[in-house]
Structures are given as C-alpha cells and as structure tokens.
Amino acid sequence: LRKACDNGELLLYYQPRIRLSDRRTTGVEALLRWQHPSRGLLTPADFMPVAIESGLIRTIDQWVLKAACGQNKAWQDQGLPSIRVSVNISQSLFHYHGFVDLVRQTLADSGLPAGYLELELTETIAMANVDTSIRKLSELTAIGIQLSIDDFGTGYSSLSYLQRLSLNMVKIDQSFVGEIETNEGCAFITKAIISMAHSLNLFVLAEGVETREQLDVLLGLGCERFQGSLFSPPLLPDRADEI
C-alpha cells in the first residue's frame, strides 16, 4: 500500500448524485480505488483496514482531497457544468489539528471555489470530541464548504448536538436502502431520518439505490436526492460527459 501511494496506483472514480425533481446532477462523490499490479482493481474494503493500522490513512485522505479538488477544477476549466465534488474524510484527518488549514490550502492550490467542495463525515467521527468538531465544522462552513453526515442512522447521535453541527445534508445508509422494500423497520427508520432532517432544514440523500422499487419507496417517504447504480455507476474522469 505504501508503494501504491508512491507509484501512482491510487485513482478516483466519480458517482453522480441526482435530484429527481428536475433530473439534475447536483454533484459527484469521489470514490477511491487501488489499481493493484497483480490483484486488479480493489475497493477501499480491501485495503482500508491496512491503511488505518499502518497510519497511511491520513496520507491517502490528503491525496484524495487534493485529487478530487484538482479534477473538479479541471472539469470547470474544460467548460463542463459546475457541480460539487464530495470527499469522505477519515477520523485521522478530521481530528488532525491542522485539518481546516489543510483544506484551505488545498482549495487555494487547486483554484477550486469552496462552494464546489463537500466533505462527508460519519456520525462517529463528528461525535468524537464534539466541541472541537463543532468548531471545525463552523470554520469550514464559514469558508463556503458544504458538509454532510455519511451513513446516517448507523451510529449514535445526540439530537441536541446534531442541531449544532453546521451541516447541509444527511445521507441515508445503503444498509437501510437495500432492505427498504421488505423490512418495515428499515422503512420506519428511514422515514424518521427524513422527517428529522427536513425539520432541521437539511437535504437528504439516499445512497446505494439499485432498483426502481427502492426509489419508489424512498420517494414516498419524502427523499429528494439519490445516488446509486440505478442512475449511474462510478465513472472515471474521462467519462465526465456522462455525469
């Protein structure tokens, strides 16, 4: 994995996010892959545990942030429609003391306006050292960056803290989406998440949408934004015209 970082074997795919009301692509999520020289294309599930154990996760995260910002600016320079790119941030990088300055510098180096970057955190990351998280998220919002909670509903959040976080969106975890047609509990939790998010003036995005039946249930529950193979698989940058 250390050699992969040095040899340029890491790459990003980009999966579109769709607002169904006008069929508009509102952004893309940057998804990390490793083009292994002998094992082929690997997903983070194959190598993230090693990245975390070895301490490489922060270096990898920084590369993803830099590459995603640079790619989005390149698309804008090519005259493609301006959209937001979303980047997942690990606990190691978010709780690094220089994280906010790092994000500022990455934006400055790439030339990407802050409004076209979104950072995704899990509930667990955001709720660790809450006061510090609130301060950092407020600083990022002040810059103009969009913020979302990933895998919402799978962790533990105190609502009294959640409303203090400078969030723009919550993402419904695909574990709920995958069973939403057959599991009443998943549908109930999803409905509660959507209702709560809307009461806090947050957008809601369902990830991992694969079937029309899942989409229909989510629409009925009030979800308005979607991501998944039903709309588009993750794409390499040279297929940006399909986004």
DODRENSE-492287 format. One record per residue (C-alpha): residue number from 1; z, y, x; residue in three letters. Coordinates in Angstrom, 1 decimal. Each point is the difference from the previous one (the first is absolute). Layout:
residues N
<seti nr="NUM" w="Z" v="Y" u="X" rest="ALA"/>
...
This chain:
residues 243
<seti nr="1" w="0.0" v="0.0" u="0.0" rest="LEU"/>
<seti nr="2" w="0.7" v="2.4" u="2.9" rest="ARG"/>
<seti nr="3" w="-3.4" v="-0.8" u="1.4" rest="LYS"/>
<seti nr="4" w="-1.5" v="0.6" u="-3.5" rest="ALA"/>
<seti nr="5" w="1.4" v="3.6" u="0.1" rest="CYS"/>
<seti nr="6" w="-1.4" v="0.6" u="3.5" rest="ASP"/>
<seti nr="7" w="-3.4" v="-1.7" u="-0.7" rest="ASN"/>
<seti nr="8" w="-0.9" v="1.7" u="-3.2" rest="GLY"/>
<seti nr="9" w="0.2" v="-3.1" u="-2.1" rest="GLU"/>
<seti nr="10" w="1.8" v="1.7" u="-2.9" rest="LEU"/>
<seti nr="11" w="-2.1" v="1.5" u="-2.8" rest="LEU"/>
<seti nr="12" w="0.4" v="1.6" u="-3.4" rest="LEU"/>
<seti nr="13" w="-1.5" v="-0.9" u="-3.3" rest="TYR"/>
<seti nr="14" w="0.2" v="2.5" u="-2.9" rest="TYR"/>
<seti nr="15" w="0.6" v="-1.0" u="-3.6" rest="GLN"/>
<seti nr="16" w="-0.9" v="2.5" u="-2.7" rest="PRO"/>
<seti nr="17" w="2.5" v="1.2" u="-2.7" rest="ARG"/>
<seti nr="18" w="-1.5" v="0.7" u="-3.4" rest="ILE"/>
<seti nr="19" w="1.1" v="2.3" u="-2.8" rest="ARG"/>
<seti nr="20" w="-1.5" v="-1.7" u="-3.0" rest="LEU"/>
<seti nr="21" w="-0.1" v="3.0" u="-2.3" rest="SER"/>
<seti nr="22" w="-3.0" v="1.3" u="1.8" rest="ASP"/>
<seti nr="23" w="-0.8" v="-2.9" u="2.3" rest="ARG"/>
<seti nr="24" w="0.7" v="2.2" u="3.0" rest="ARG"/>
<seti nr="25" w="1.1" v="-1.2" u="3.4" rest="THR"/>
<seti nr="26" w="3.1" v="2.0" u="0.7" rest="THR"/>
<seti nr="27" w="0.6" v="-1.4" u="3.5" rest="GLY"/>
<seti nr="28" w="0.0" v="-3.0" u="2.2" rest="VAL"/>
<seti nr="29" w="2.8" v="-2.1" u="1.6" rest="GLU"/>
<seti nr="30" w="-0.4" v="-0.8" u="3.7" rest="ALA"/>
<seti nr="31" w="0.5" v="-3.7" u="0.5" rest="LEU"/>
<seti nr="32" w="0.6" v="-1.4" u="3.5" rest="LEU"/>
<seti nr="33" w="-1.8" v="-3.1" u="1.3" rest="ARG"/>
<seti nr="34" w="-0.1" v="-1.7" u="3.4" rest="TRP"/>
<seti nr="35" w="-3.3" v="-1.3" u="1.2" rest="GLN"/>
<seti nr="36" w="1.4" v="-2.8" u="2.1" rest="HIS"/>
<seti nr="37" w="-2.3" v="-1.3" u="2.7" rest="PRO"/>
<seti nr="38" w="0.5" v="-3.7" u="-1.0" rest="SER"/>
<seti nr="39" w="1.7" v="-0.1" u="-3.4" rest="ARG"/>
<seti nr="40" w="-2.3" v="2.5" u="-1.7" rest="GLY"/>
<seti nr="41" w="1.1" v="2.8" u="-2.4" rest="LEU"/>
<seti nr="42" w="3.8" v="0.0" u="-0.5" rest="LEU"/>
<seti nr="43" w="2.0" v="1.9" u="-2.7" rest="THR"/>
<seti nr="44" w="3.4" v="1.6" u="0.7" rest="PRO"/>
<seti nr="45" w="1.8" v="-3.0" u="-1.5" rest="ALA"/>
<seti nr="46" w="-1.3" v="-2.0" u="3.0" rest="ASP"/>
<seti nr="47" w="1.3" v="2.4" u="2.7" rest="PHE"/>
<seti nr="48" w="2.5" v="2.6" u="-1.4" rest="MET"/>
<seti nr="49" w="3.1" v="-2.2" u="0.6" rest="PRO"/>
<seti nr="50" w="-0.9" v="-0.2" u="3.7" rest="VAL"/>
<seti nr="51" w="-0.8" v="3.8" u="0.0" rest="ALA"/>
<seti nr="52" w="3.5" v="0.7" u="-1.3" rest="ILE"/>
<seti nr="53" w="1.8" v="-2.5" u="2.3" rest="GLU"/>
<seti nr="54" w="-1.8" v="1.2" u="3.1" rest="SER"/>
<seti nr="55" w="0.5" v="3.7" u="-0.8" rest="GLY"/>
<seti nr="56" w="-3.8" v="0.6" u="-0.2" rest="LEU"/>
<seti nr="57" w="0.2" v="1.1" u="-3.6" rest="ILE"/>
<seti nr="58" w="0.5" v="3.7" u="0.8" rest="ARG"/>
<seti nr="59" w="-2.9" v="0.1" u="2.4" rest="THR"/>
<seti nr="60" w="-2.3" v="-1.8" u="-2.6" rest="ILE"/>
<seti nr="61" w="1.2" v="2.4" u="-2.7" rest="ASP"/>
<seti nr="62" w="-0.9" v="3.0" u="2.1" rest="GLN"/>
<seti nr="63" w="-3.4" v="-1.4" u="0.7" rest="TRP"/>
<seti nr="64" w="-0.6" v="-0.6" u="-3.7" rest="VAL"/>
<seti nr="65" w="1.0" v="3.5" u="-0.9" rest="LEU"/>
<seti nr="66" w="-2.2" v="1.5" u="2.6" rest="LYS"/>
<seti nr="67" w="-3.0" v="-2.2" u="-0.8" rest="ALA"/>
<seti nr="68" w="0.3" v="0.6" u="-3.8" rest="ALA"/>
<seti nr="69" w="0.2" v="3.8" u="0.4" rest="CYS"/>
<seti nr="70" w="-2.9" v="0.0" u="2.4" rest="GLY"/>
<seti nr="71" w="-2.1" v="-2.1" u="-2.2" rest="GLN"/>
<seti nr="72" w="0.6" v="2.1" u="-3.1" rest="ASN"/>
<seti nr="73" w="-0.9" v="3.2" u="1.9" rest="LYS"/>
<seti nr="74" w="-3.1" v="-1.7" u="1.3" rest="ALA"/>
<seti nr="75" w="-1.0" v="-0.8" u="-3.6" rest="TRP"/>
<seti nr="76" w="0.6" v="3.6" u="-1.0" rest="GLN"/>
<seti nr="77" w="-2.1" v="1.2" u="2.9" rest="ASP"/>
<seti nr="78" w="-2.8" v="-2.3" u="-1.2" rest="GLN"/>
<seti nr="79" w="0.0" v="1.8" u="-3.3" rest="GLY"/>
<seti nr="80" w="1.5" v="-2.8" u="-2.0" rest="LEU"/>
<seti nr="81" w="2.3" v="0.9" u="-2.9" rest="PRO"/>
<seti nr="82" w="3.5" v="1.0" u="1.2" rest="SER"/>
<seti nr="83" w="2.6" v="-2.6" u="-1.0" rest="ILE"/>
<seti nr="84" w="3.5" v="-0.9" u="1.1" rest="ARG"/>
<seti nr="85" w="0.8" v="-2.8" u="2.4" rest="VAL"/>
<seti nr="86" w="3.2" v="-1.9" u="-0.4" rest="SER"/>
<seti nr="87" w="1.9" v="-1.5" u="3.0" rest="VAL"/>
<seti nr="88" w="2.9" v="-2.4" u="-0.2" rest="ASN"/>
<seti nr="89" w="3.0" v="1.0" u="2.2" rest="ILE"/>
<seti nr="90" w="2.4" v="-2.5" u="1.5" rest="SER"/>
<seti nr="91" w="3.8" v="0.5" u="0.1" rest="GLN"/>
<seti nr="92" w="-0.3" v="0.3" u="3.8" rest="SER"/>
<seti nr="93" w="-2.4" v="2.9" u="-0.1" rest="LEU"/>
<seti nr="94" w="1.5" v="1.8" u="-3.0" rest="PHE"/>
<seti nr="95" w="3.6" v="0.0" u="1.5" rest="HIS"/>
<seti nr="96" w="-1.3" v="1.0" u="3.4" rest="TYR"/>
<seti nr="97" w="1.6" v="3.4" u="0.7" rest="HIS"/>
<seti nr="98" w="-3.3" v="1.7" u="0.8" rest="GLY"/>
<seti nr="99" w="-2.0" v="-1.4" u="-3.0" rest="PHE"/>
<seti nr="100" w="-0.7" v="3.2" u="-1.8" rest="VAL"/>
<seti nr="101" w="-1.2" v="1.7" u="3.2" rest="ASP"/>
<seti nr="102" w="-2.1" v="-3.0" u="0.7" rest="LEU"/>
<seti nr="103" w="-1.7" v="0.3" u="-3.4" rest="VAL"/>
<seti nr="104" w="-0.6" v="3.7" u="0.5" rest="ARG"/>
<seti nr="105" w="-1.5" v="-0.6" u="3.4" rest="GLN"/>
<seti nr="106" w="-2.2" v="-2.8" u="-1.3" rest="THR"/>
<seti nr="107" w="-1.4" v="2.3" u="-2.7" rest="LEU"/>
<seti nr="108" w="-0.6" v="2.8" u="2.5" rest="ALA"/>
<seti nr="109" w="-1.8" v="-2.3" u="2.5" rest="ASP"/>
<seti nr="110" w="-2.2" v="-1.5" u="-2.7" rest="SER"/>
<seti nr="111" w="-0.7" v="3.2" u="-1.8" rest="GLY"/>
<seti nr="112" w="0.8" v="-1.6" u="-3.4" rest="LEU"/>
<seti nr="113" w="1.6" v="2.3" u="-2.5" rest="PRO"/>
<seti nr="114" w="3.4" v="-1.3" u="-1.0" rest="ALA"/>
<seti nr="115" w="-0.9" v="-0.3" u="-3.7" rest="GLY"/>
<seti nr="116" w="-2.4" v="-2.8" u="0.8" rest="TYR"/>
<seti nr="117" w="2.8" v="-2.2" u="1.5" rest="LEU"/>
<seti nr="118" w="2.4" v="-2.2" u="-2.0" rest="GLU"/>
<seti nr="119" w="2.9" v="-1.9" u="1.5" rest="LEU"/>
<seti nr="120" w="1.3" v="-3.2" u="-1.6" rest="GLU"/>
<seti nr="121" w="3.6" v="-1.1" u="0.4" rest="LEU"/>
<seti nr="122" w="1.8" v="-3.0" u="-1.5" rest="THR"/>
<seti nr="123" w="3.1" v="0.5" u="-2.1" rest="GLU"/>
<seti nr="124" w="2.0" v="-1.7" u="2.8" rest="THR"/>
<seti nr="125" w="-1.2" v="2.5" u="2.6" rest="ILE"/>
<seti nr="126" w="0.6" v="3.0" u="-2.2" rest="ALA"/>
<seti nr="127" w="3.5" v="-1.1" u="-1.0" rest="MET"/>
<seti nr="128" w="1.1" v="-0.6" u="3.6" rest="ALA"/>
<seti nr="129" w="2.0" v="3.1" u="1.2" rest="ASN"/>
<seti nr="130" w="-0.8" v="1.8" u="-3.3" rest="VAL"/>
<seti nr="131" w="0.9" v="3.5" u="1.1" rest="ASP"/>
<seti nr="132" w="-2.2" v="-0.1" u="3.0" rest="THR"/>
<seti nr="133" w="-2.8" v="-1.5" u="-2.0" rest="SER"/>
<seti nr="134" w="0.2" v="2.8" u="-2.6" rest="ILE"/>
<seti nr="135" w="-0.2" v="2.6" u="2.8" rest="ARG"/>
<seti nr="136" w="-3.0" v="-1.6" u="1.6" rest="LYS"/>
<seti nr="137" w="-1.8" v="-0.5" u="-3.2" rest="LEU"/>
<seti nr="138" w="0.6" v="3.6" u="-1.0" rest="SER"/>
<seti nr="139" w="-1.4" v="1.2" u="3.4" rest="GLU"/>
<seti nr="140" w="-3.1" v="-2.2" u="-0.5" rest="LEU"/>
<seti nr="141" w="-0.5" v="1.3" u="-3.5" rest="THR"/>
<seti nr="142" w="0.3" v="3.6" u="1.2" rest="ALA"/>
<seti nr="143" w="-2.9" v="-0.7" u="2.4" rest="ILE"/>
<seti nr="144" w="-2.1" v="-1.1" u="-2.9" rest="GLY"/>
<seti nr="145" w="0.1" v="-3.8" u="0.5" rest="ILE"/>
<seti nr="146" w="0.1" v="-2.3" u="-3.1" rest="GLN"/>
<seti nr="147" w="2.7" v="-2.6" u="-0.1" rest="LEU"/>
<seti nr="148" w="0.3" v="-3.3" u="-1.9" rest="SER"/>
<seti nr="149" w="2.4" v="-2.9" u="-0.3" rest="ILE"/>
<seti nr="150" w="-1.7" v="-3.3" u="0.6" rest="ASP"/>
<seti nr="151" w="0.9" v="-3.3" u="-1.6" rest="ASP"/>
<seti nr="152" w="2.1" v="1.8" u="-2.6" rest="PHE"/>
<seti nr="153" w="2.4" v="-2.2" u="-2.0" rest="GLY"/>
<seti nr="154" w="0.5" v="-2.6" u="2.7" rest="THR"/>
<seti nr="155" w="2.8" v="1.8" u="1.9" rest="GLY"/>
<seti nr="156" w="3.1" v="1.9" u="-1.1" rest="TYR"/>
<seti nr="157" w="-0.1" v="3.7" u="-0.8" rest="SER"/>
<seti nr="158" w="2.7" v="2.2" u="-1.4" rest="SER"/>
<seti nr="159" w="-1.7" v="2.2" u="-2.6" rest="LEU"/>
<seti nr="160" w="2.3" v="2.9" u="1.0" rest="SER"/>
<seti nr="161" w="-1.6" v="-0.2" u="3.5" rest="TYR"/>
<seti nr="162" w="-3.5" v="-0.8" u="-1.2" rest="LEU"/>
<seti nr="163" w="-0.3" v="3.3" u="-1.9" rest="GLN"/>
<seti nr="164" w="1.0" v="1.9" u="3.2" rest="ARG"/>
<seti nr="165" w="-2.8" v="-1.6" u="2.1" rest="LEU"/>
<seti nr="166" w="-3.1" v="2.2" u="0.3" rest="SER"/>
<seti nr="167" w="-2.3" v="-2.6" u="-1.5" rest="LEU"/>
<seti nr="168" w="-3.4" v="0.3" u="-1.6" rest="ASN"/>
<seti nr="169" w="-0.6" v="-3.6" u="-1.1" rest="MET"/>
<seti nr="170" w="1.4" v="-3.5" u="-0.3" rest="VAL"/>
<seti nr="171" w="-2.0" v="-3.2" u="0.4" rest="LYS"/>
<seti nr="172" w="0.7" v="-3.0" u="-2.2" rest="ILE"/>
<seti nr="173" w="0.3" v="-3.0" u="2.3" rest="ASP"/>
<seti nr="174" w="-2.8" v="-2.6" u="-0.3" rest="GLN"/>
<seti nr="175" w="2.6" v="-2.7" u="-0.6" rest="SER"/>
<seti nr="176" w="0.6" v="1.6" u="-3.5" rest="PHE"/>
<seti nr="177" w="-3.7" v="0.5" u="-0.6" rest="VAL"/>
<seti nr="178" w="-0.9" v="-3.6" u="0.9" rest="GLY"/>
<seti nr="179" w="2.2" v="-1.3" u="-2.8" rest="GLU"/>
<seti nr="180" w="-0.2" v="2.8" u="-2.5" rest="ILE"/>
<seti nr="181" w="-2.1" v="-2.0" u="-2.5" rest="GLU"/>
<seti nr="182" w="2.3" v="-3.0" u="-0.1" rest="THR"/>
<seti nr="183" w="3.5" v="1.2" u="0.9" rest="ASN"/>
<seti nr="184" w="1.7" v="2.1" u="-2.5" rest="GLU"/>
<seti nr="185" w="2.6" v="1.1" u="2.5" rest="GLY"/>
<seti nr="186" w="-2.7" v="1.4" u="2.4" rest="CYS"/>
<seti nr="187" w="-1.6" v="1.9" u="-2.9" rest="ALA"/>
<seti nr="188" w="3.4" v="1.4" u="-1.1" rest="PHE"/>
<seti nr="189" w="0.9" v="1.1" u="3.5" rest="ILE"/>
<seti nr="190" w="-3.5" v="1.5" u="0.5" rest="THR"/>
<seti nr="191" w="0.4" v="2.0" u="-3.2" rest="LYS"/>
<seti nr="192" w="3.4" v="1.3" u="1.0" rest="ALA"/>
<seti nr="193" w="-1.4" v="1.0" u="3.4" rest="ILE"/>
<seti nr="194" w="-2.9" v="1.9" u="-1.5" rest="ILE"/>
<seti nr="195" w="2.2" v="1.7" u="-2.6" rest="SER"/>
<seti nr="196" w="2.6" v="1.0" u="2.7" rest="MET"/>
<seti nr="197" w="-2.7" v="1.3" u="2.3" rest="ALA"/>
<seti nr="198" w="-1.6" v="2.1" u="-2.6" rest="HIS"/>
<seti nr="199" w="3.3" v="1.5" u="-1.0" rest="SER"/>
<seti nr="200" w="0.3" v="1.1" u="3.6" rest="LEU"/>
<seti nr="201" w="-3.5" v="1.4" u="-0.1" rest="ASN"/>
<seti nr="202" w="-1.3" v="-2.6" u="2.5" rest="LEU"/>
<seti nr="203" w="-3.3" v="-1.7" u="0.0" rest="PHE"/>
<seti nr="204" w="-0.1" v="-3.8" u="-0.3" rest="VAL"/>
<seti nr="205" w="-2.4" v="-2.3" u="1.8" rest="LEU"/>
<seti nr="206" w="-0.2" v="-3.8" u="-0.5" rest="ALA"/>
<seti nr="207" w="-1.1" v="-1.9" u="3.1" rest="GLU"/>
<seti nr="208" w="-1.5" v="-3.4" u="0.2" rest="GLY"/>
<seti nr="209" w="-2.0" v="0.2" u="-3.3" rest="VAL"/>
<seti nr="210" w="-2.4" v="-2.9" u="0.0" rest="GLU"/>
<seti nr="211" w="-0.9" v="-0.7" u="-3.7" rest="THR"/>
<seti nr="212" w="-1.1" v="2.0" u="-3.0" rest="ARG"/>
<seti nr="213" w="2.9" v="-1.6" u="-1.9" rest="GLU"/>
<seti nr="214" w="2.5" v="1.4" u="2.4" rest="GLN"/>
<seti nr="215" w="-1.7" v="3.4" u="-0.2" rest="LEU"/>
<seti nr="216" w="0.2" v="0.0" u="-3.8" rest="ASP"/>
<seti nr="217" w="3.7" v="-0.8" u="-0.1" rest="VAL"/>
<seti nr="218" w="0.7" v="2.8" u="2.6" rest="LEU"/>
<seti nr="219" w="-2.1" v="2.5" u="-2.0" rest="LEU"/>
<seti nr="220" w="2.0" v="-0.9" u="-3.1" rest="GLY"/>
<seti nr="221" w="3.2" v="0.7" u="1.9" rest="LEU"/>
<seti nr="222" w="-1.1" v="3.4" u="1.1" rest="GLY"/>
<seti nr="223" w="-1.1" v="-0.5" u="3.6" rest="CYS"/>
<seti nr="224" w="-2.8" v="2.3" u="1.0" rest="GLU"/>
<seti nr="225" w="-1.0" v="-0.8" u="3.6" rest="ARG"/>
<seti nr="226" w="-1.0" v="-3.4" u="1.5" rest="PHE"/>
<seti nr="227" w="-0.8" v="-1.7" u="3.2" rest="GLN"/>
<seti nr="228" w="-1.3" v="-3.6" u="0.5" rest="GLY"/>
<seti nr="229" w="-2.9" v="-2.3" u="0.3" rest="SER"/>
<seti nr="230" w="-1.0" v="0.6" u="-3.7" rest="LEU"/>
<seti nr="231" w="-1.2" v="3.4" u="1.2" rest="PHE"/>
<seti nr="232" w="-0.8" v="-0.5" u="3.7" rest="SER"/>
<seti nr="233" w="1.0" v="-2.2" u="3.0" rest="PRO"/>
<seti nr="234" w="1.2" v="1.7" u="3.1" rest="PRO"/>
<seti nr="235" w="-3.0" v="1.6" u="1.8" rest="LEU"/>
<seti nr="236" w="-0.8" v="0.8" u="3.6" rest="LEU"/>
<seti nr="237" w="-0.6" v="3.7" u="0.7" rest="PRO"/>
<seti nr="238" w="-3.8" v="-0.4" u="0.2" rest="ASP"/>
<seti nr="239" w="0.0" v="-0.9" u="-3.7" rest="ARG"/>
<seti nr="240" w="1.5" v="3.3" u="-1.0" rest="ALA"/>
<seti nr="241" w="-2.9" v="0.7" u="-2.3" rest="ASP"/>
<seti nr="242" w="1.4" v="-2.8" u="-2.2" rest="GLU"/>
<seti nr="243" w="3.4" v="1.6" u="-0.4" rest="ILE"/>
